[in-house]
Amino acid sequence: MNNDKKARRRHQRICEVLQEQEHMQVLELCELFHVSPATIRNDLTVLEKKQLLKRIPGGAVSIGRMPQNTIFSARESLHMDLKDKMADYAVAHLIKEGMNVALDAGTTCCAIAKKLADASCRCTVITYSLPVANALVHCEHIEVFLMAGRLDKKHESFHDDVAVEAMKRMNSDVFFLSPNGIDPIAGITSSATDENIMKRMMHEHAEETIVCADHSKFFKKAFKTICQLSDIKGILSDSKLSGEIQQRYSSMGVRLYLAEK
C-alpha cells in the first residue's frame, strides 16, 4: 500500500476515533497507529484544514463535539445521562454533612456540584473550576472556595501561580478527581495540560481521593500520571462498566462505586 493510501486510511480512522472518544492526545494516536508524533501532528493539521477536527493543546477533538466557545462545553455534552447518575450516587453515598469537598474541573464534578446545589447537605466546596463555582453561587448551605487567578477561558478553570498558591493553604476530606484515562500500570492519567498541577495538589491535600470516570475511560492511558491506583479510595463509574473490567480492577484491590441505570 502506498504512503498516500495509508495516510487517507489513517485520516479516516482518526476521525472515527474522535467521534467515539471525548478527545485524543497525539501520543495516544501514535500508539494506536504505530507512527511518529510528527506524522500524527501533520495528520491533525491536514484534517483541521478540512474542518474535520479541531486541534487542542497536545491533541484534537471532533468538530462535531466542539462547542461554539469552550472545550469544557464539548465535554459536558458527552455521556450526560451517565454523569448525572454518577453525580446522584456521589451526593447520596459519598458526601456527608459538614465535609470539605474538593471538586476537580471535570464535567462529572460539575454535575456533582449541580446535585449538591439541589440537596440539603451542608458542606464546603473547594475548586479551581469556574462552572463548578457558578453552579453553587446561589447556595446558602454551601461554602465555596474558588482557587482563582488568571482564567483559562478554553477550559474555564484557574491553574496559574496564583491558584496554586491558594491551593497550598487548603485541605479537604475528599477530592473527586476527573481523569482522561485509567490504566492498571500507568494509574490515573490526565492529558498534558496546565490543570495537572492543580489535580496533583488537590490529591495531596485530601484525606482521600475518589476518581470519577465513566466506562469509556478504563484501560486508557493519557500523557501524564496524576497518581497510582493504590493512592485512591476508589473509582466512581457507571453501570455500563463491563463485568470483566469490574473483576479485573476489583482483583487489584480497587474499590468500585457503580451508579445505577
C-alpha positions in Angstrom: 0.0 0.0 0.0 1.5 3.4 -1.0 2.0 6.2 1.5 -0.9 8.3 0.3 -3.3 5.5 0.6 -2.0 4.7 4.1 -2.4 8.4 5.1 -6.0 8.5 3.8 -7.0 5.4 5.7 -5.3 6.8 8.9 -7.1 10.1 8.5 -10.4 8.3 8.2 -9.7 6.2 11.3 -8.6 9.3 13.3 -12.0 10.9 12.5 -13.8 7.7 13.6 -11.9 7.5 16.8 -12.6 11.2 17.6 -16.3 10.5 17.2 -16.1 7.7 19.7 -13.9 9.4 22.3 -14.1 12.8 24.0 -10.7 13.7 22.6 -7.4 12.1 21.8 -3.8 13.0 22.5 -1.0 12.9 20.0 0.8 10.2 21.9 -2.3 8.1 22.1 -2.7 8.3 18.4 0.9 7.5 17.8 0.4 4.3 19.9 -2.8 3.4 18.1 -1.4 3.8 14.6 2.3 3.0 15.2 3.6 6.2 13.7 5.7 9.1 14.9 4.4 12.2 16.7 5.5 14.3 13.7 3.3 12.1 11.4 0.3 12.5 13.7 0.7 16.2 14.1 0.8 16.5 10.3 -2.3 14.4 10.0 -4.1 16.6 12.5 -3.1 19.7 10.6 -4.4 18.3 7.4 -7.7 17.2 9.0 -8.1 20.6 10.7 -7.7 22.4 7.4 -10.5 20.2 6.0 -12.6 21.2 9.1 -12.9 17.6 10.2 -11.4 18.2 13.7 -10.2 20.9 16.0 -6.7 20.9 17.4 -6.3 21.4 21.1 -3.1 21.5 23.2 -1.5 18.1 22.8 -4.2 16.6 20.7 -7.6 17.0 18.9 -11.4 16.8 19.3 -14.0 16.2 16.7 -15.6 19.2 15.1 -19.0 17.7 15.8 -18.1 17.7 19.5 -16.7 21.2 19.7 -18.8 23.9 21.3 -19.1 27.4 20.0 -16.9 28.7 22.8 -15.1 26.2 25.1 -13.6 22.7 25.3 -15.4 22.3 28.7 -18.8 22.7 27.0 -17.9 20.0 24.4 -17.0 17.5 27.2 -20.1 18.4 29.2 -22.4 17.2 26.4 -20.9 13.7 26.3 -22.5 10.8 28.3 -24.7 13.4 30.1 -27.1 10.8 31.5 -24.3 8.7 32.9 -22.6 11.7 34.6 -25.9 12.6 36.0 -26.3 9.2 37.6 -22.8 9.2 38.9 -23.4 12.6 40.5 -26.5 11.4 42.2 -24.5 8.5 43.6 -21.8 10.8 44.9 -24.2 13.1 46.7 -26.3 10.3 48.1 -23.5 8.0 49.3 -20.0 9.6 49.2 -20.5 13.2 50.5 -21.5 13.7 54.1 -22.8 16.6 56.1 -20.0 19.0 57.1 -17.4 17.7 54.7 -14.8 19.7 53.0 -15.1 18.6 49.4 -12.6 19.3 46.6 -14.0 19.2 43.1 -11.9 18.9 40.0 -12.5 20.8 36.8 -14.1 17.9 35.0 -17.7 17.8 33.8 -18.7 15.0 36.2 -17.5 17.1 39.0 -19.7 20.0 37.7 -22.6 17.6 37.7 -21.9 16.8 41.3 -21.9 20.5 42.1 -25.3 20.9 40.5 -26.7 18.0 42.5 -25.2 19.5 45.7 -27.0 22.7 44.9 -30.3 20.9 45.0 -29.5 18.8 48.0 -29.8 19.7 51.7 -26.3 18.6 52.6 -24.3 21.4 54.2 -20.7 21.3 53.2 -17.7 23.3 51.9 -16.6 23.0 48.3 -13.0 23.8 47.1 -12.5 24.1 43.4 -10.5 25.7 40.6 -13.3 25.3 38.1 -15.5 28.3 37.2 -18.5 26.1 36.1 -18.4 24.3 39.5 -18.3 27.6 41.4 -21.1 29.0 39.2 -23.3 26.0 40.0 -23.1 26.8 43.7 -23.1 30.6 43.7 -26.7 30.9 45.0 -26.5 28.1 47.5 -26.6 29.4 51.1 -26.0 25.9 52.5 -22.6 25.5 50.7 -19.5 27.5 51.3 -17.4 27.9 48.2 -13.7 28.5 47.9 -12.6 29.2 44.4 -8.8 28.9 43.7 -8.7 31.8 41.3 -6.1 33.5 39.3 -5.9 34.1 35.6 -8.8 32.4 33.8 -8.1 29.7 31.2 -11.1 30.5 29.0 -10.9 27.4 26.9 -11.1 25.1 30.0 -13.0 27.5 32.2 -10.6 26.9 35.0 -7.8 28.5 37.0 -4.3 26.9 37.3 -1.7 29.6 37.3 0.7 30.5 40.1 -2.0 32.5 42.0 -4.3 29.5 42.0 -1.5 27.1 43.0 -0.5 29.3 46.0 -4.1 29.5 47.1 -4.5 25.7 47.0 -1.4 25.2 49.1 -3.4 26.5 52.1 -6.4 24.3 51.6 -7.2 20.8 52.8 -10.2 18.6 52.1 -11.9 15.4 53.4 -12.4 14.1 49.9 -11.2 15.0 46.4 -13.3 14.0 43.4 -10.7 13.7 40.6 -11.7 13.7 36.9 -9.0 11.9 34.7 -8.7 11.3 31.0 -7.8 7.7 31.5 -7.3 4.8 34.0 -4.7 2.2 33.3 -3.6 -0.7 35.6 0.1 0.2 35.2 0.1 4.0 34.5 -2.6 4.6 37.1 -4.8 7.7 37.0 -3.8 9.7 34.0 -4.5 13.1 32.5 -3.8 14.9 29.3 -0.8 17.3 29.1 -2.5 20.5 30.3 -1.6 23.0 32.9 -4.5 21.7 35.1 -2.4 18.7 36.2 -0.6 20.7 38.9 -4.0 21.5 40.5 -5.1 17.9 40.2 -2.0 16.7 41.9 -2.1 19.3 44.6 -5.8 18.6 45.4 -5.0 14.9 45.7 -2.1 15.6 48.0 -4.2 17.9 50.2 -7.1 15.5 50.5 -7.7 12.8 53.2 -9.0 10.5 50.4 -9.4 10.7 46.6 -12.3 9.3 44.6 -11.8 9.1 40.8 -14.8 10.0 38.7 -14.6 8.1 35.4 -17.3 6.7 33.1 -16.8 3.3 31.4 -15.1 4.7 28.4 -12.0 5.9 30.4 -10.9 2.4 31.6 -7.8 0.9 30.0 -7.0 4.3 28.5 -3.7 6.0 29.2 -3.3 9.7 28.8 0.0 11.6 28.8 0.7 12.3 32.5 0.1 10.2 35.6 -1.6 12.1 38.5 -1.5 9.2 41.0 -1.5 5.5 41.2 -4.5 3.2 41.8 -3.1 2.4 45.2 -3.3 6.1 46.2 -7.0 6.4 45.8 -10.0 5.3 47.9 -12.0 4.1 44.8 -13.5 4.8 41.4 -16.9 6.2 40.8 -18.2 4.9 37.5 -21.4 3.9 35.6 -23.5 0.8 35.1 -22.1 0.3 31.6 -18.7 -0.8 33.0 -18.3 -4.4 31.9 -18.2 -7.3 34.4 -14.8 -8.3 33.1 -13.4 -4.8 33.8 -15.0 -4.8 37.2 -13.5 -8.1 38.1 -10.0 -7.0 36.8 -9.9 -3.9 38.9 -11.5 -5.5 41.9 -8.8 -8.2 41.9 -6.3 -5.4 42.1 -7.9 -4.1 45.3 -9.6 -1.2 43.7 -13.0 -0.3 45.2 -15.7 0.5 42.6 -18.7 2.6 43.2 -21.2 2.0 40.4 -24.1 4.3 39.7 -27.4 2.6 38.9 -29.1 2.8 35.5 
